[in-house]
Amino acid sequence: MRRQAFFLDSPRGPLFCVHTAPDGAALGRILYAPPFAEEMNKARRMASLAARAFALKGWSVLQVDLCGTGDSAGDFGGVAWTDWIEDLAVAWRWLGDQAGGRAVVWSLRAGSLLAAELVSRLDEQPMILLWQPVFNGRQHLTQFLRLKGANEMLAEADAGAAINAAREALKAGRSVEVAGYEVGSFLAQGLEAAAFSLPPAYSSAVRAFELATGQRAELSPGLANQLRRLSEAGVAAQGELVPGAPFWGAQEIEEVPALIQRSAAVLEGWLA
């Protein structure tokens, strides 16, 4: 297995990337679409472990810090949602130059929204691997703004009022600070308008994994409904429940080996 960190040129400046590849010729390629804000940092360990496991199965895997995040150029408060989609398109083209074979877009949380928009722009139909997917950008933005409301509650202010004020500021074109992140209006508006939707002609496979603690034995209604809609549209969509903690939001860095193992098995099946 080979692992390389480098900067990829983009119209918005250098993008920090990590490429993990098998020692021999790659059988396929995988692009990782990361989650939003601090969830990306909390999930770095799991993403890295998964990339290594996938490379051992013959995949060429590319992880990229989108502009304004991680070690890439730009400022988080100045990026737009469309910038991130274009970053993924740049990364996809680079990855395609490195390896042929099966193509997969892999995402975590809000990365699923970016993944769907990327796939809608491509001439090919990569398979899609979803980890704890987010299907509604407006709901995800509301959940993120609740972090601001929680901080305001600690300051003895009204949480609901803080969230409403943040939304109004974003609609007016101003940025707001949430949990240490300066969120610009173009990024917030793009996330709010985003919804998981695949092209009408999409006929490749979608596999979604959802984590569950305790004794829950069924997929959440939201994921089950989305998979049913995809299946009705002719997409080979399946979901699977895996026991494990929500590592993207944990206080300490968490690992869920079962999620990596099951994902690797699905990818192996896609190579068959």
Sequence and secondary structure as in RCSB ss.txt:
>XXXX:A:sequence
MRRQAFFLDSPRGPLFCVHTAPDGAALGRILYAPPFAEEMNKARRMASLAARAFALKGWSVLQVDLCGTGDSAGD
FGGVAWTDWIEDLAVAWRWLGDQAGGRAVVWSLRAGSLLAAELVSRLDEQPMILLWQPVFNGRQHLTQFLRLKGA
NEMLAEADAGAAINAAREALKAGRSVEVAGYEVGSFLAQGLEAAAFSLPPAYSSAVRAFELATGQRAELSPGLAN
QLRRLSEAGVAAQGELVPGAPFWGAQEIEEVPALIQRSAAVLEGWLA
>XXXX:A:secstr
 EEEEEEE  TTS EEEEEEE SS  SEEEEEE  STHHHHHTHHHHHHHHHHHHHTTEEEEEE  TTSTTSSS 
GGG  HHHHHHHHHHHHHHHHHH  SEEEEEEETTHHHHHHHHHHH SS  EEEEES   BHHHHHHHHHHHHHH
HHHHTTS HHHHHHHHHHHHHTT  EEETTEEE HHHHHHHHH B    TT  SEEEEEEEE TT  S  HHHHH
HHHHHHHTT EEEEEEEE   GGG SS    HHHHHHHHHHHHHHH 
